[in-house]
């Protein structure tokens, strides 16, 4: 949510800021703005709505500035109007601040500042920050960093007054060679160039300029000047830190000929699965081997002697985790429960001995998931009993993220940067992580024989080709089918067993990008209430693949058909029973039921995409949504 970009160097700052903000549009926003420093003046330009509105205001303006900050805002405090857009300034217009996150004690701070005579012009929590900094500067700065910079010390003192989760970038016309950045529970990274430095709330804004990046940790602030970067903690202690080199390239964040990022990312999924297989499966493994076929690079003790698994996630990651629960219980025989991270952090379950806690977040920055993991790690550590010691594992597409620094073990999903807000390739990458984890535990717990492992692995190796076949065959067909639903207001998705989470995910994709009301249900629960919703105007999508519940799902689908619902089936090709049951068939190859989610999700992604595109909607940046939910 929201996006921060900052630059200090030798090039035109405003161009770099706008370019960086465009790379962060996928995070979701409703206004944008920049502030630059040149010739002793602070120049601020803001606009409501899309970034193009800001660009239109900037066009034709001469701005020689070599220092600036920019922001795309997703409204939390205050409506999405220009006066609430960032950057916010102090009363003199000499200090500018952009912020991601929420200042929880802003009302108290605001009232104290108003009592001192400071005037406010927005409803945001952010506006207290430049006033606080100005207040500390006006009083005369004393403190551990005053010898480095009065602005740096004033920012340090100000952030120690703030409660909540926030990332900041600060500039001042009175300090024209300094860019101050702060992180507290909201992501922010520094990029290292040649005689120039960048900051951003996500790395796609930085990689066009440099791959040398230093993610800040919680409770850290930095001063960037044309000569270097200095990192401190909130007490003023100087820290020694080194940048990392990112493996991503600028071309990974381009559309490469596709109309939308989401469509590109749907087509990238077979490649993502191939990469996962090459990364985590031993190519020379045989059923007679005395080693595991899976190498996740985890600490040897992490999975030993487990009695229970609990998974914490939100949104699409929660759906992937439901599939993971099914796999862990079926293949490894280990009881597993999946929690919404936002609920778990306030209503945690009683501690269970010998439990593995898994946090799943594609960005590695999801606030609720991180907070829930941190809470669980702390309360287990405080227990003082070896049986309850924290065993923490993260599954993420961004191992360099906050999640990677919070938990000691991470499975990287290797999906590459995903720009579309609606997750596609990161979802299948998370599924692959759970398949590998289930196989590893099945091997360790001896719930799978060598022959069973070999059969599953061989079937997994066929998935990329099968996925390519599904996407190729159904791209045009789902586009044509989408014409029938441009005026539809409700959809129902049903599935059973391992494909019930896919029904939930199909409904979520449709809601996210087409704004059509859609719900996913276990197919057997239709007659317990939801069937009352059905009529000729409510299409029903049923996921029916051969296996333990195939006949049951077909029977549930017939119940919907009897209520005049248009029936769409994600089912095997050339199956007479499926062809007889469904009005429209979205065929998938017949595979082992446990592997079928990797294929059944594809037609649902394509159908959702084409319905939204047909309705003329902003597929990659749907309204009110953000790619990474970094605030509670």
N, C-alpha and C positions, 0 to 999 in steps of 0.2 A: 504494500500500500504506500502511496506517495513515492516520490523520487527526488533524490538530492544529487546534484552535480556541482563540483567546484573546480576552479582552475587558477593556477598562478604560473606565469612563465613569460615567454617572449612573443607568443602569438596572440591574435585577436580573441579575447576571451568570449565575447558574445557568440561567435560562431561555434566555438567548442561547446559552450553551454547548451545551445539549441540542439546541436547534433547529439550531445549526450542525453538530453531529455527525450529526444525521439527514440533512442535506444531503450528508454525506460517507460515508454507509453504503455507497454503491456501490463505494467503494474497497476493500472487503473488510476484515473484522475478526473477532476472536473474543473480545474483552473490551473494556470501556470504563471510563472514570473521569473525574472532575472534581476540581479543587482550587480553592477560593475563599478569599479573604482578607477577614475582617471582624472588627472590634473587637479587633484585635491578634492574632487567631488564624488558623491555617491549618486549613481543614476539607477533608478528603479523603473521597470516596466512590467505590468501585470495584465492578465486578461482572463476572463471567464471562458469556460468551454475548452475546445480542442487547442492543441499546441499551435495550429495554423493561425489562430486568432492572435496569439502572441507574436508569431513570426510577422504577421501583417503589420503590427504596430512597430516592430523593429526595422522593417524594411525602409531604407532611405535614411535611417539615422546614422550619423557618423559617430562611431564609438571606438576610440583607439585603446581602450582599456586592455590591460594584460592580467587583470585580476577580477574574478567574479564568482558568483554563486547562482544557481538556478534550482527551480523546484516545480514539480507537478503535484498538486494537492488532491487528496481524496478526503472529502469533508468528514470531519468528526465533530469538532466544536464550531458551530456557525455554518450557515448555509453556503452553498457554492456560489458566492458572489465575488466580484473583483476586490472589494474592500477586505475580504477574508483571505484572499490569495496571498501566498508567500512570494517574495521575502517580506518580512515585517521589519519595521525600523523603530528606532527610539524617537523621542520628541524632536530632536534636532535634525533628524534625517541623516545622521552621520554613521550610524551603526545599522547593519542589516543582518538578519538571521533567517535561515530556513531550518525547518524541523520536520522530522518524521517521528511519529509516536504520540504519546499523550502525557502532558504534565498534570498529574492528578491533583496537586495542591495549588493549581493556578488561581482559583477563586481567592484563597487566602492571600496569595502573593499580590494579586491584582488590587485587592482592597487596601493592602498596606502601601502599595505604590501610589494609588489614587490619593490616599491620605497625605502623601508627601508632595502632591501636586502634579503627578504624571497623568497625562491624558491618553485615553485609549480610543482607537478608531475601528476596532474589529470586535467580533465575538469569539475570537480564537483563544486557545490557551497559549499559543506561541508568542503572542505579542508581549507577554510579561517578560520574556527573556531579554530582548534588546533594552528594555527599560531597566531591568536588573543590572545588566552589564554597565549601562550608562550611570546608574546610581553608584556602583562601586568605583567607577572611574572618577566620578565627581567628588567622592569622599577622599580620594587620594589612595592609590593602591599600595598596600603593604602585604607581603607574603612571600612564600618560597620561590615563586616564579617571577616576581616583580623585576628582578635583575635581568631576566631574559626578555620580558615584554610586559608592559602594563596591561595591554589588551589580553594577553594570554592569562595573566593572573586574575584579571577581572572576570574572564570567562570561567576560570577554575572556581572562583568563589561563587559565582552565580549558579553553576551547575550543582554545587553542593547544597544549594537551597531548594533544588527541584526534586520532587518525588514523581516516580513513574518510569515509563520506558520512552527513551528518546535518542535520536541521533541529530546532531546539529552541525551546521557550517556557518561561520561568522566572519564578516569582513567589516572594516571601518575605514572611512575616508581619512581618519587621523593616523592610520597605520597602513599605508598603501603597499607595503611589501609583506603583509602577513595574511595568511588564511588559517583560521583556527577551526579544527574539527573535533567533535566529541561523540563518543558512543556510550550509551547506557541502555542495554536491553533492546536495541534496535540496530540493524546492520549498517555498517559503514566501512569502506575500504579506501586506502590510499594507493594511487598509481604513481610509479616512479618513471619519469621520462628523462630526456637529456636536457638539463637546465630548466625543467618544468615539472610540475606536480599536479595530480588530479585527485579528486575525491568523488565518491559516488556511493549510493546506497545499494548498487548491484553492479557487478563487473561488466556486463555488456556495454555500459557507458564508457568504460575505460579501455577495453581490449582493442578498439581501433587505433589507440595511441601507444599502448604498452601492455606487455603481459607480466611485467614485474609489479606485483600487488601485495600490499600488506593489509590484511583485515584487522581492524582494531578489535580489542576485547572489551568487555564491559568494564566501565570505570576508567576508561582511558581517554585522553585528549592529546591532540598533536598540533604543533605549529609548523606550517608549511611556508617556506620562503623560497625565492629563486635559488638560494644556495643549499637548501637541504630540508630535511624533515626531522623534527625532534618529538619524541613520544614521552608522555608523562602519565602517571596515574593521578587520581583526583586529590591525593595528598600533596602533589607537586614533586614526587620522586621521579627522576629520569629513568627511563626504561631502555634496555638494549633489545631491539627486535630486528628481524631480518625479513625482507619480502620473500614471497614465494613466486614461482613462475607458473602461470596458468597454461593449461594445455589447449584451451580453446582459441579459435582464430576469428578474425572479423567476418569471414565468409559464412560462419556458422549462424550468424544473426541476420542473414539476408534471405529473401524469399526464393531466390534461385528459380524464377520463372513461374512460380505458383501464384494464384490470385490472392491467397491468404496464407499466413504462417500456419494456421491450423491444418489446412489441407496438406501443406508441405510436411508437417510433422506427422500426420497420419501415414503418408507415404514413406516416411523414414523408419517406421516401426520394424519392418523386417530386418533392416540394418542394425537397429538397436539390439534386437534379439541375437543376431549373429555375433555382435561384439560381446554381449553377455556370455554367450556359450564359449567363445574363444578365451574370455578372461577367466572364467571360474570353473570350467570343466577340464580335467586332465585329458589331453589328447591320446595318451598312451595307456589309459586305464582299461583293464579287462576285468570280468567277473572273478577271476582267480587272483587279482591283485590283493596285497595285504595292506593297502592304503585306501583312503577315501577317494571317490571320483571327483569330489568337489574341493576346491581350495579357496576359501573365503578370506584367508589371512587373519583369522581371529585368534585371540589368546586361547591356548589349549584348554585352560580351565573354565572358559566361559560357558561351554555347553555340557560339561561333565556333570552327571548326577542331577539333572534337572527333574523337577516334579511338576512344573507348571510354567506356562508362558502367558504374559499379559502384554497386550499391544496397545499403544496410545497413538491416536491419529485423528485427523480432521478431513472432512470433504472426500475428495476422490481417494486420498491416501487411506481413509477409513474403509472405503469399499475394497481397495486392494488388500487391506488387512483382514477383511472378512473372508476373502479367498484364501489368504495365508492361514487363517484359523482352520479352515477346512483341510488344507494340505498338511498342516502340522499334526492334526488329529488323525487323519487317515493314513498318512505315510509314516509318521514317527510315533504315533500313539501317545501324544503328550497333550493333556488338557490345556486348552487355550481360550482366553477371553479377550475380546476387543472392546476397548473403551473409547468414547469420545474424549479427547484430551481436555476439552473445555469443561466437561462435567467431572472428569476424574480429579482435576486439580482442586476442586471444591468439595467433592464427595468421594475421597479415595476409599478403596476397598480395604478391609483388614489385611495386614501383612501376611503373606503366605511364604513359607520356607522354601528354599531351593527354587526360586522363581527367576526367570529371565524376563526383563522388561525391555521391550522393543519400541523405539520411537520412530515413526514413519512420517517424513515430510520431504517433498520433492526439493524445496528450496533450502531446507535446513535452517529456516528462519521463522517458522510458524510459531507465533508467540505462545499460544496455548499449549502446544506440544512441548516446547522447550521448558515452559514453566512446570508442566506436569512431570517431566523427566527430572528436572532439578529437585522438585519436591520429593519425588520417590527416592532419588539417590540420597538425599539428605536424611529422610526418616529411616531408611534402611541402615545408613551409616551410624545413626544415633542409637540403633537398637543394641549394638554391641554384642551380637550373636552371629557366629560364623554362618549359621544356616540361613540367616536373613541378610547376609552381606549383599550389597548392591551388585547385580550383574546387569549391565546396561549395554544395549546395542542400538545403533542408529542405522536406518536405511534412508539414503538420500541421494539425490542427483548432484549435490554440491558438497563434497567431503571437506572443502575448505571453509565451510559455513560455521555458524555458531554451534550447530549440532555436533560437528566434527571436533569442536573444542570442548564441548560439554561432556560427551561420553567417550570412553576409552576405545571402543570398538565400533567401526563403521563399515557397512557394506555399501560401496558406491555403485550406483545403478548405470552409469555410463550412457545416459540417454543424450548427452549434449544439451546445449542451451535450448530451452523451450520458451518461445515467445508468446504463443497463443495462450490467453488466460485459461481457457478450458483445457485441462490436461488430457493428453492423448498418449504420446510416446513415453512420458514419464510414468503413466499408469502401467503400461505393459512392462516397463523396466522394473517397476516395483514388484509386479507379479513374478517376474523372473527371479528376483532376489528371494522371494518366498519359496519358489520351487527349489532353488539351490539350498536354502536353509533347511527345508523339509528333507531333502535327500541326504544332507550331511547328518542331520539328527537321526534319520532312519538308518544310516550306516552305523553311527555310533551306538545307537540303542538296539541294533540288530533286529529291527522290525521289518527290514527289507533284506531279502537275500541278494546275493550277487547277481543272479539272473534277473530278478525283478528290477534292480537298479539299472542293469544293462538295457532292459526293454524300455524303461521310462526315458533313459538318456537318448537312446536311438530315436524314439518318438520326438523328443525335444529338438533333436538336430534337424528334423524335417520341418519344424515350425516356420522358419523364415521363408522357405519356398511356398508353403501352404498359405502363409499370410500374404505374400505377393500375389498369389493366385486370387485370393478373395478380393483384395483391393483392386486388382486389374479388372476382374469380372464385374464387380459391383459399383465401380465409380460412376459409369454412365447410367446404370440401372437405378441407383438410388437418387441420382440427379433428376431423372425423369419421374420417379415416384414422388419426389418432393413437391411436384406441382400440385398434387392432390391435397396438400395439407397447408397451403398458404393461409387459409382462413380457419384452420382447426384451432380450437381453444383448449382441448384437454387430450391427454394421452395416458394410457395405462401400459406398464411394462410388467411382465410376469416371468418368473423363473423359479427353479427349485434346486436345492443342493448347492453345488459349487457355482451354479449359474444364477442363483438368487442375487448375489452381489452385482452381477453383470446387469441384471434388470434395474437395480438401483442406480448403477453408473449410467446406463442408457437414459434413464429418466433425468438424471442430473445434467447430462450433456445437453439434452433438449431444452431443459429449463434455462440453463446458463446462457445459451447463445441465441435461442429463438424466442424466448420469453413466453413459450407455451407452457401452461400448467401441465405437469407430468408427474406421475407417481409410480414407484416400483413396489411390487408386492410379491411375497411368496405365492406361487400359483395356487397352492392348496388353501390359502386364506381368502381367496376371492369370494367364496360363498359365505364367508363370515362377516360380510359387510360391504366391501368395495364393489361387489357385483351390482349393487343398487345404482351405481354411477353409470352403468353401461346403457347405451342406445346407439343408434346409427351414426351419431355425430362424434362418438368417442372411439378412436382406433385403439386396438389392443395389440401390442407386440409381445409375442411369446417366444422364449428361448427354449427349444426342445432338441436335445441331442441324445443319441443312443446311450443308454446306461441304466442306472438303477431307477431313475424316475422318468424315463422317456414316455412310457405309456400314461403315467399320471399327468404329465404336463399336457399331452395331447387331449386327454379327457377334460382337463381344466380349460383348455382352449375351446373345446366344443361347447362348454357352458357359456363362454363369452359369445361365441358365434350364434348361439340360440337366442341371444338378446339383441341381435341385429348389429353387433359391433363389427367393424371392418377388422379382419384378423390378418396380421402380418406375422409370419413365422421365420425365425432364425433357426434353420433346421437343415439336416443333411440333404444333399441333392439326390435326385432319383430315388426318393423313398416314397412309394405309393401312398402310404398312410399320411405322410406330411403333405403331399400334393393334394390329397383329398380334403384335409382339414383346413388348410390355410387359403385365404383369398389371394394372398400375395406371399411368395416365398423368397427369402433372402438366403440362398444356399451357402453352406459351409462344408468343407471336407469332413468326413467322418474320422474322428480321432478318439483316443482314450478320453473318457468323460472328464478325468482330472485335468487334462490339458486343454479342454475345449474353451475355457474362458479366453485363451489367447487368440482364438478365432472368432468367437461369438461377439466379442466387443467391437470388432471392426465394422460390420454393417451398421451398428448403432451409431458409431462415430460418424460414418459417412452420411447416414440419413439425417442426423442432427445438423451436420454441417450444411448439407444442401438445402434443408428446409430453411435454415437461418439465412443462407445466401440468397435463396429465392425470395425471401421476404425483404431483402435489401438491407439487412442489419449489419452492424459492425461486428463481424464474427470474432476477430482477434481481440477486440476490446469491448466486451459486452458491458452494458450500463451497470453501475453500482458495484462492480466486481473488481478485485485486484488479484494479481497473480500470487503474491505472497502476502498472507495476512499477518503482518508484523505487529499489530496492536490487538489487545484483548477485545 
